[in-house]
Amino acid sequence: MMEPQVAGVAVPDTKIAAMATELVRDTTSELIYNHSRRVYWFGSLQGLNRGLSFDPELLYVSAMFHDVGLGTPFRGSGRRFEVDSADEARRFLRDHGLPDDSVRRVWTAIALHTTPGIPEFMEPEVALLTAGVEYDVLGIGYNDIRPEDRAAITAMHPRPDFKRRILKAFTDGIAPRPETTFGNVKADVLQHFVPGFTRGDFVDTIQNSLWPE
């Protein structure tokens, strides 16, 4: 089936992209699937706005896999969900013979997509995955994309009650491993939605370390 275009951007017509679509569609929720697809389009359009040259296939795989680590199979890993997501993407790409540099870019893009202030200075695929996530989840740069393009993307992949539902998905995916939120934005999620959660404190960690001075 031919993928639709929005503002000249379409999902890459490649075997890798098709397999990524099928895998994520079949193994994640409708919420995560639609969010991931929107992230690809929003990230791509931000790339065009910024004049960046990027590999659409690598950006697409990054977008499709970036939240798979929130799923039930990973909740006992004890690792950040971003790392679980990145490792799944790396396994997928290695299984299909992509070169090491491509795999590295995708892994890095996913692992850093919730770490603001760093991805924007890295390779375009890394920068644009974060840009797409920030656009869809946080509304950062909301007016950078034309209303008609934004409407076309959300018509393809709707976001009903998205704010509440994505926060619940974050909470469900991270609450079993609260220690992984130390020093990152997901601590805010657990503080809002998990009674009794106490966020890690960097200063306390230093002052209470085993060092005498």
ZIHULIN-V640218 format. One record per pair of residues at least 24 apart in sequence whose ideal C-beta (glycine too) atoms are under 10 Angstrom apart, sorted by sequence separation. I is the first residue (numbers start at 1). J is the second residue. If there is no record, write none. Layout:
I,J / I,J
This chain:
36,60 / 39,63 / 40,64 / 62,86 / 65,89 / 68,92 / 83,107 / 86,110 / 87,111 / 105,129 / 109,133 / 113,137 / 116,140 / 139,163 / 38,63 / 39,64 / 64,89 / 65,90 / 85,110 / 86,111 / 137,162 / 167,192 / 168,193 / 11,37 / 36,62 / 37,63 / 40,66 / 65,91 / 84,110 / 85,111 / 86,112 / 136,162 / 137,163 / 167,193 / 171,197 / 36,63 / 37,64 / 39,66 / 62,89 / 65,92 / 83,110 / 84,111 / 86,113 / 12,40 / 35,63 / 36,64 / 39,67 / 61,89 / 64,92 / 65,93 / 82,110 / 83,111 / 85,113 / 11,40 / 36,65 / 81,110 / 82,111 / 137,166 / 10,40 / 11,41 / 36,66 / 82,112 / 136,166 / 137,167 / 9,40 / 10,41 / 33,64 / 35,66 / 36,67 / 58,89 / 61,92 / 80,111 / 82,113 / 9,41 / 32,64 / 35,67 / 36,68 / 61,93 / 82,114 / 9,42 / 11,44 / 81,114 / 82,115 / 137,170 / 3,37 / 7,41 / 9,43 / 10,44 / 32,66 / 33,67 / 80,114 / 6,41 / 9,44 / 32,67 / 58,93 / 61,96 / 80,115 / 5,41 / 6,42 / 8,44 / 9,45 / 28,64 / 31,67 / 32,68 / 57,93 / 4,41 / 7,44 / 8,45 / 20,57 / 24,61 / 28,65 / 61,98 / 6,44 / 7,45 / 9,47 / 29,67 / 32,70 / 6,45 / 9,48 / 17,56 / 21,60 / 24,63 / 25,64 / 28,67 / 31,70 / 32,71 / 8,48 / 17,57 / 20,60 / 21,61 / 24,64 / 28,68 / 58,98 / 66,106 / 7,48 / 16,57 / 17,58 / 20,61 / 23,64 / 24,65 / 27,68 / 29,70 / 57,98 / 61,102 / 65,106 / 69,110 / 14,56 / 15,57 / 16,58 / 19,61 / 20,62 / 22,64 / 23,65 / 24,66 / 28,70 / 29,71 / 61,103 / 65,107 / 68,110 / 69,111 / 12,55 / 13,56 / 14,57 / 17,60 / 20,63 / 21,64 / 24,67 / 28,71 / 58,101 / 62,105 / 63,106 / 66,109 / 67,110 / 12,56 / 13,57 / 16,60 / 17,61 / 20,64 / 24,68 / 27,71 / 58,102 / 61,105 / 62,106 / 65,109 / 66,110 / 11,56 / 12,57 / 16,61 / 19,64 / 20,65 / 23,68 / 57,102 / 58,103 / 61,106 / 62,107 / 65,110 / 66,111 / 10,56 / 11,57 / 12,58 / 14,60 / 27,73 / 59,105 / 60,106 / 62,108 / 63,109 / 64,110 / 67,113 / 9,56 / 12,59 / 14,61 / 17,64 / 55,102 / 58,105 / 59,106 / 62,109 / 63,110 / 66,113 / 138,185 / 12,60 / 58,106 / 61,109 / 62,110 / 66,114 / 11,60 / 12,61 / 57,106 / 61,110 / 10,60 / 55,105 / 59,109 / 63,113 / 54,105 / 55,106 / 58,109 / 62,113 / 11,63 / 11,64 / 114,170 / 27,88 / 63,125 / 62,125 / 66,129 / 24,88 / 61,125 / 62,126 / 65,129 / 66,130 / 23,88 / 58,123 / 59,124 / 60,125 / 63,128 / 43,109 / 58,124 / 59,125 / 62,128 / 63,129 / 66,132 / 67,133 / 58,125 / 59,126 / 62,129 / 66,133 / 24,92 / 55,123 / 57,125 / 58,126 / 59,127 / 61,129 / 62,130 / 115,183 / 116,184 / 20,89 / 23,92 / 54,123 / 55,124 / 56,125 / 59,128 / 60,129 / 63,132 / 115,184 / 116,185 / 43,113 / 50,120 / 54,124 / 55,125 / 58,128 / 59,129 / 62,132 / 63,133 / 114,184 / 115,185 / 52,123 / 53,124 / 54,125 / 58,129 / 62,133 / 114,185 / 20,92 / 52,124 / 54,126 / 56,128 / 114,186 / 19,92 / 20,93 / 52,125 / 54,127 / 59,132 / 63,136 / 39,113 / 50,124 / 54,128 / 52,127 / 54,129 / 16,92 / 19,95 / 20,96 / 52,128 / 16,93 / 19,96 / 47,124 / 50,127 / 47,125 / 50,128 / 52,131 / 16,96 / 47,127 / 48,128 / 15,96 / 16,97 / 43,124 / 46,127 / 47,128 / 50,131 / 16,98 / 43,125 / 46,128 / 49,131 / 45,128 / 43,127 / 44,128 / 46,130 / 47,131 / 43,128 / 46,131 / 47,132 / 16,102 / 42,128 / 43,129 / 45,131 / 46,132 / 43,130 / 44,131 / 45,132 / 40,128 / 43,131 / 44,132 / 46,134 / 85,173 / 39,128 / 40,129 / 42,131 / 43,132 / 46,135 / 81,170 / 84,173 / 39,129 / 42,132 / 43,133 / 45,135 / 39,130 / 41,132 / 42,133 / 43,134 / 50,141 / 39,131 / 40,132 / 42,134 / 43,135 / 49,141 / 81,173 / 39,132 / 42,135 / 43,136 / 81,174 / 84,177 / 38,132 / 39,133 / 41,135 / 42,136 / 46,140 / 50,144 / 80,174 / 38,133 / 39,134 / 41,136 / 46,141 / 49,144 / 36,132 / 39,135 / 40,136 / 45,141 / 49,145 / 70,166 / 81,177 / 84,180 / 35,132 / 36,133 / 38,135 / 39,136 / 48,145 / 75,172 / 80,177 / 83,180 / 35,133 / 38,136 / 39,137 / 46,144 / 71,169 / 75,173 / 78,176 / 79,177 / 82,180 / 37,136 / 38,137 / 42,141 / 45,144 / 46,145 / 67,166 / 70,169 / 74,173 / 75,174 / 77,176 / 78,177 / 80,179 / 81,180 / 36,136 / 42,142 / 45,145 / 70,170 / 72,172 / 75,175 / 76,176 / 77,177 / 79,179 / 80,180 / 81,181 / 35,136 / 45,146 / 70,171 / 71,172 / 72,173 / 75,176 / 76,177 / 78,179 / 79,180 / 80,181 / 34,136 / 35,137 / 42,144 / 67,169 / 70,172 / 71,173 / 74,176 / 75,177 / 78,180 / 80,182 / 82,184 / 42,145 / 67,170 / 70,173 / 74,177 / 77,180 / 41,145 / 45,149 / 69,173 / 70,174 / 72,176 / 80,184 / 82,186 / 45,150 / 68,173 / 69,174 / 81,186 / 67,173 / 80,186 / 42,149 / 41,149 / 42,150 / 45,153 / 41,150 / 41,152 / 42,153 / 38,150 / 41,153 / 42,154 / 40,153 / 41,154 / 38,153 / 41,156 / 37,153 / 38,154 / 41,157 / 40,157 / 38,156 / 39,157 / 37,156 / 38,157 / 34,154 / 37,157 / 38,158 / 36,157 / 38,159 / 34,156 / 35,157 / 34,157 / 33,157 / 34,158 / 35,159 / 38,162 / 34,159 / 34,160 / 30,157 / 35,162 / 30,158 / 31,159 / 34,162 / 31,160 / 30,160 / 31,161 / 35,165 / 31,162 / 35,166 / 32,165 / 31,165 / 32,166 / 35,169 / 30,165 / 31,166 / 29,165 / 31,168 / 32,169 / 7,145 / 31,169 / 6,145 / 7,146 / 6,146 / 9,149 / 29,169 / 7,148 / 8,149 / 28,169 / 32,173 / 6,148 / 7,149 / 6,149 / 7,150 / 6,150 / 9,153 / 6,151 / 7,152 / 6,152 / 7,153 / 5,152 / 6,153 / 4,152 / 4,153 / 6,155 / 6,156 / 4,155 / 4,156 / 3,156
